[in-house]
Amino acid sequence: MRTLYGRISSINVQKAVWALGELGLEFDWIDKDGTVGSIDSAEYRELNPAAQIPTIDDNGIILRQSNAIVRYLAHRYPEGGLCPSEPQAQAEAERWMEWQATDLWSCMRPVFWGLIRTKPEDRDMETIAQNIEVCHQEMALLNDFLDGRAYIAGDQFSMGDIPTGCAAYRYYALPEKEMARPDLPHVQSWYERLSERQSFRDYIMLPLE
């Protein structure tokens, strides 16, 4: 039995469920709509003492932290092709997964929370604007890297595209008026390829809260 815990609107839950979708794995989804409040329960804290999402129970293997879950699934189910077999390609997938969780998310998170989850009258627009500029700089690095590449690890879709693709969706879905995104042709082409994937459309391309 395989169970995923966490609401679909969370970017970290989206990473895990996208990987599950790409691998064609069946699973039960607890608190998908975020209405149950499962992380506040004593039962959930036994699974995840930090009371964060997501958590996955893969037939008795309990794992937390979204990028770790994506890696685990890629390695546990190699027939799905999410883990590159070539060392350099795997290293690039790993590197950009870490980039999303650290360099990019450190600036994108305050932008997302500021523009989507904060009332207009409470927004710190100076801080938001500063972080938007850093987001553009980080995305420009990705754009340069993707020159001549179809996907993060090379010619094939891999685990490296999942965290970066989740963040790219939010980057493009944030309000254009505030974002004023620069031209990033290689990121745009890669993003369009991701948008053709059914699991990306099902689990990632959702209205922002």
Secondary structure, 3 states (H helix, E strand, C coil): CEEEECCCCCHHHHHHHHHHHHHCCCCEEECCCCCCCHHHCHHHHHHCCCCCCCEEEECCEEEECHHHHHHHHHHHCHHHCCCCCCHHHHHHHHHHHHHHHHHHHHHHHHHHHHHHCCCHHHCCHHHHHHHHHHHHHHHHHHHHHCCCCCECCECCCCCCHHHHHHHHHHHHHCCHHHHCCCCCHHHHHHHHHHCCCHHHHHHCCCCCC
